[in-house]
């Protein structure tokens, strides 16, 4: 079975619990990760080490998140890295500065960082980190779309009311919700695991449309209220590490 997993942000314990629960359903799952593996949360180093283990054990797809993109291009994003959880990552790796930490990320975790995908299409789902805006539909090829257009979308994207390319429902992370967000066109599964202790890490199974989270909860997409947007208001005070 195929499971899409939301933004981890260093929350190793929640990730490990979620994988254990998925394993009870399927001993050999395919795991699709939506990006943002590092910064803000419990421990980014231990999280990346565990993701390397999972890559060796299961079929995995790792998508690029905006945090990975910023680290790979840190000369342009130094302020953002330091403001949004990157200092915690530097400390997790006992690094002296951003440059030293980036060197560790791209070399020690080369098998992950060299294989980060922009998006993946599975059946009628277009899966990417932040969703994608309608304005990109004018491009003849998806490869023409700038990667930034897949990483930083938020409220404008949430207000879109159409299938991408008139046929794909979008599965996305990046924007945090108290519970999964579902409408007729998109599914958001970043449930703010790094922001609040009780907020879980969430996965969505493409095969049966079930959500499973690290709190041990499991429910079908049919039980989601499509008329409600459970948005977590962005506030750095939500997490002392952010």
N, C-alpha and C positions, 0 to 999 in steps of 0.2 A: 504494500500500500504506500501511497505517496503523501507525505506530510510537509506542509509549509510552516516554517517556524519564524515567529516574529523577532523583533529587535531584542538582542540579548544584553548588550551593554555591560559585559563583564559579570553578569549574574550567574556565576558558575553553579551554585547550589540549586537554583531554580531550573537551570538547563539540565542538570543531571537528573533531577526528579522527573522532569518532563520526558526525557529520553527513556527513563525506566518505565514510565507509564505507557509510552508508545510501544516499547518492547513487549509489554504484556499483551498487546493487541497484534503485533506483527514482529516476529523474531528477526526479520530481514527487511526493514523498511527502507524506502528511498526518502532521503531528507533534503529538503530545499530550504536554505537559510536566506532570509531577506536582507541581510547586511546589518551593519552597526553591531559588531561583535565586541567592540572595545569602548572604553571611556565610561565615566560616571559611576559604574556599579561596583560590586563586591571585589572582583580581582580580574583584570583583563588578561594577565599572564596565564593564570590557571585556566581561564576560559579558553584561550587559544590553544594551550596544550591539550585540553580535552577535545577541542574540535579536530585537532590533528589525529587524535585517537579514533574519533568517529569516522574520519575520512578513510582510515585504514580498515575499518570494520564494516562500514556500510557504503552503499552508493550515495554520494552526496553532491549537491550543487550549492556553491557559495556565490551569492550575489553581492555586488558592490553596494555598500551603504555610504551615506555622505561622510560619516566619520572616517572610514577607511580612505575615501577619496581625499579628504583633507589631510590626513597623515601622509599619504603618498605625494601630496603637493604642498607640504607644510610651509614652504617659503611664502606662499600666497595666503595661508590660512592660520598663521601663528596665533593671532588674537582669538580666533574662533576655537582653536584647539584648547588654549589655556582657559577660556571662559566656559566651555561646555564639556568639562570632565576629563580633558586630556592630562591635566596635572596629576590626577589620580593614576592614570596609565603610566606616566613617567615614574611615579613612585612604585607602582607594582613591579616594574622592571628594574628598579634600583638604578635608573638612568640618571645621567648628569644633566641632560637637557633634551630638547625636542629632537635635535639632529641625532644624538646618540640613540634615543629611543626608536626613531624611525629606522635607523640602520639595523637595529635588532628585529624590528617587525618585518622588514622586507627580506632579510637574510635568514633568520632562524625560522620564520614562518613562510618561507618562499612558496611552499606547496599550496598554501592558501592564497597569499597575496598575488601570486602570478596567475591564478586561475579564477579571479573574481569576474563574474559575468555581469553584463549590463542588465540583462533581462532573460527570461526564459518563457517560452510558450508551451503550455501543456493542454492539449485538447482545446476547450473554449476559454481558457484562462491565460491572460497576459500577466506575468508575475514580475514585479520590479520593486525597488525599495520604496519610492515615495509616490507611486502612481505617475500618470503622464497626462499632459494637458492636450486639449483638442487641437491646439495650433500645430502640433507635430504631425497631424494626419495628412498634411499637405506634402510631406516628404514621400518620395516614391519608394525609398528603402528605409527600413528601420535603422540600418547602419549609418544613415546620414544624420540621425538625431544625435545631438551633443549629449554626452553622458550626464552633464549637469541637469539636463531636462528630465532625468529619471531619478534624481537624488534629493531635490530640494523643494518639491511641491508640497503644498499643504492645503490652505483654506480654499483657494480657487479651484483646486482639484476636487475637494470634497463637494463643492457646489455643482459639479458637472453632472448632467443627467443623460448620459448616453453610453452605449457600449463602444469600446475603443475599436476603431476600424469597422464599426457597425456589427462586430461579431464577438469581441472578446470582453468578458468580465475581468476586471482588474483586481488582483490580490496585491495588497501593499502593506507597508509598515510605516515607519518614520513619524507618523502622527499618532500620539498615544491616546487610548481610550480606556475607560474603566472596564468595559466589556467589548467584545468584538463589534465592529461597526459593519452593518450590512444594509445595502439598498439593492435595487434591481441591476445595478451596474458595477458595483465594487464591493470588496470585502477587506476591511482593515483589521489586522490582527496584532498590532503593537498594543499590548495592554499594560504598558508602563511598568514593566517589571523592575526597572531601576529606580523608580521614583518613590514608591511606597512599599513598606515591608510586606503588606498583605496583597499587593498587586502581583498577579502571576505572570509567568511566561506562557504564551498561548501558541498552539498549533492548529492548523486547519487541514483536515484530510480531504484531498481532492476526490477520493474514491467513494466516500459515503457522506460527505458534507458534514462531518462531525467536527466540533471544536473540542480539543483536550487541553487542559492547562495544568501547570505545575502544582496547583492546589488540589488536584485530584478530581476536578469537575469535568464532566463530559456532557455535551448536549448538541443536538442537531441544529443546523441553520434555520430550520422551520420554527424554532422556538425563540428566535431573535426578533425583537420589535423593530421593524424597519422605519417606524415613525419617530424613533428616538435616537439622538446622537450623543452617546456617552463620552463626550470629549473631556480629556483631562486638561484643564487650563494650565498653560505653560507658566511655571513659576519655579525659579531656581531654589527656592526655599523647600521645595518638595524633597530634595535630596541634598544632604550636607556635602556630598562629594561633587556636586555639579557646579 
